[in-house]
Amino acid sequence: MAYSSDAAAEVLDALGDPTRRAVLELLRGGPRAVVDIATEVPVSRPAVSQHLRVLKGAGLVTERRDGARHLYRIDPEGLAVLRTYLESFWTDALAAFKEVADQEGVQR
């Protein structure tokens, strides 16, 4: 998934829900099945599946079948979209700081 403001908005929207953030945190430890995730969050298995569908649609997780189980893992490309978006703020802040510092240097 390449960076775009639409992709970043979709990622941010997906992470706006605390349960989805909790699910993503659980996946930091590696691939997990829906049933395993459901034991650690305060929602039903069908609700976990819905949250995973949103995370997958936003490009934050991928899914693979392992027999009857669906295993989900974090998609690094989706995280890269989020990282690029957030780093753009840092880049803008550094540029603004440099501009102010340059102006201060001229005034002295």
URPE-V431396 format. One record per residue. RES is the residue in three letters. PHI is phi in whole degrees, -180 to 180 (none if undefined). D_LAST is the distance of its C-alpha to the last C-alpha in Angstrom with 1 decimal. Layout:
RES&PHI&D_LAST + RES&PHI&D_LAST
This chain:
MET&none&47.3 + ALA&-81&44.3 + TYR&-70&41.1 + SER&-154&41.2 + SER&-65&39.9 + ASP&-66&43.6 + ALA&-65&44.3 + ALA&-63&41.3 + ALA&-63&42.5 + GLU&-66&46.0 + VAL&-64&44.9 + LEU&-64&42.8 + ASP&-61&45.8 + ALA&-63&48.1 + LEU&-84&46.0 + GLY&-71&45.8 + ASP&-98&49.2 + PRO&-62&49.3 + THR&-69&52.6 + ARG&-65&51.3 + ARG&-63&48.3 + ALA&-64&50.9 + VAL&-63&53.0 + LEU&-62&50.1 + GLU&-60&49.3 + LEU&-62&53.0 + LEU&-75&52.9 + ARG&-60&50.1 + GLY&-80&53.0 + GLY&126&54.8 + PRO&-59&57.3 + ARG&-143&59.3 + ALA&-86&62.2 + VAL&-54&62.2 + VAL&-62&64.7 + ASP&-68&62.5 + ILE&-66&59.5 + ALA&-62&61.6 + THR&-73&62.6 + GLU&-115&59.0 + VAL&-125&57.8 + PRO&-84&59.3 + VAL&-135&60.6 + SER&-72&63.8 + ARG&-59&64.3 + PRO&-61&64.5 + ALA&-67&61.2 + VAL&-61&59.6 + SER&-60&61.0 + GLN&-64&59.4 + HIS&-63&56.0 + LEU&-65&56.3 + ARG&-62&57.2 + VAL&-66&54.0 + LEU&-62&52.0 + LYS&-67&53.9 + GLY&-62&53.3 + ALA&-84&49.6 + GLY&83&49.8 + LEU&-89&49.0 + VAL&-135&52.4 + THR&-119&55.2 + GLU&-131&58.9 + ARG&-140&61.8 + ARG&-88&65.4 + ASP&-133&67.1 + GLY&68&70.7 + ALA&-86&70.8 + ARG&-92&67.3 + HIS&-109&64.1 + LEU&-101&61.3 + TYR&-114&57.7 + ARG&-144&54.6 + ILE&-68&50.9 + ASP&-98&49.9 + PRO&-58&46.8 + GLU&-66&46.2 + GLY&-66&45.9 + LEU&-67&43.5 + ALA&-64&41.4 + VAL&-61&41.2 + LEU&-64&39.8 + ARG&-62&37.4 + THR&-61&36.1 + TYR&-61&35.6 + LEU&-67&33.8 + GLU&-66&31.6 + SER&-64&30.5 + PHE&-68&28.8 + TRP&-64&27.0 + THR&-61&26.0 + ASP&-63&24.7 + ALA&-65&22.8 + LEU&-66&21.1 + ALA&-64&20.3 + ALA&-66&18.7 + PHE&-63&16.7 + LYS&-61&15.5 + GLU&-61&14.6 + VAL&-65&12.6 + ALA&-63&10.9 + ASP&-64&10.2 + GLN&-66&8.9 + GLU&-62&6.5 + GLY&-65&5.5 + VAL&-72&5.6 + GLN&-74&3.8 + ARG&-81&0.0
